[in-house]
Structures are given as C-alpha cells and as structure tokens.
Amino acid sequence: MQDVYTKENDFSKTIAQGEDKLRHVASDAQKKFKQGQEQVQQLISQADKQLRENPWPIVAGVAVGCLFLGFFAGNVRSRN
C-alpha cells in the first residue's frame, strides 16, 4: 500500500515540476514577444521618420514598380 502512496507522491512532484517549467517557458515567451513588439515599433517609427523627411525615393520606387507592372501586363494582353 505504501508503494501506491509513494508513486502518487512522486507523480505529484513531477506534475508540479512540469507546471513550474511551463510557467517559466510561458514567461520567457511573453518577454520575447514584448521585445519583438518594441523592436517592430522602433522600426516603424524610424521608417516613418525617414519617409517624412525624404519621401521622394519611395515615390520614385512606386512609380518605377507601376511602370514595370504596366509593361508586363501590356505584353501579356498583346500575346492573346
């Protein structure tokens, strides 16, 4: 009968250890997620600042992209 109690006690300890590890991992994941959010916010604010200071490279890039897209779309239509 004592074996059953010993096994139950060992099982309870193992479960408690697993719960502690799971809490630790969840805490670490939350910290990493927050750090990632902060880094993304910093990148967005830096990109916004650069865009507001000098928007012409972005405007030129969009214009060139649209030009190429129109060129390729025009070639597809003329083949059909």
N, C-alpha and C positions, 0 to 999 in steps of 0.2 A: 504494500500500500504506500509505503514511503517513496517508492520509485515514481509513482504517479504524481505525487506532490513535488518531487524533485524535478521531474520533467516539466510540470506545469510552471514551476518557478523559473526554470531555465528558459522556457518558451516566453514567459512574460518579460524576462530580461532582454531576450533577443528582440522582441517586438518594441520594447522601449528604446533600445539602441537604434533600431531601424527608424523609428519615429524621430529621434534626435538627428540622425543623419539626413533624413528627408527635410526636416526644418532648416538645417544648415544649408543644404543644397538650394532650397527654395529662397532662403535669404540671400545667398550668393547670386542667384539668378535675378532677383529683384534689383540688387545693386548693379549688376552688369546692364540690365535693361535701362535703369536710370542713367547710367553713364552714357549709354548709347543714345538715349534721348537728348542728353545735354550736348553731345558731340554733333548730332544732327541739327539741333537748334543753332549751334555756333556756326556750322557750315552754311545754313540757310541765311543767317543774319550777315555773314561775310559775303555771300553771293549777292544778297540784296544790296548791300552797301556798294559793292563793285558795280552792280548793274545801274544803280542810281548815279554813281559818279561818271560812268562812261558807258552809255547804252549802245553806242554805235557798233561795236563788234558783234553784239547779239543780233541787232537789226540786220547787219550785213550777212551774218550766218543764216538767219531765217530766210532772207531774200535769195541767197545762193541755193539753199536747200529747196525752196519752192521752184526755183528755175530748173534745177535738175529733175525734180519730180514732174514738172510740166513737160520737160523734154522727153523723159522716158514714157510718160503717159501718152504723149503725142505719137511716139514711134509705135506703140502697141496698137493704137487705133488705125494708123495708116497701113499696117500689115493686114488687117482684117478686111 
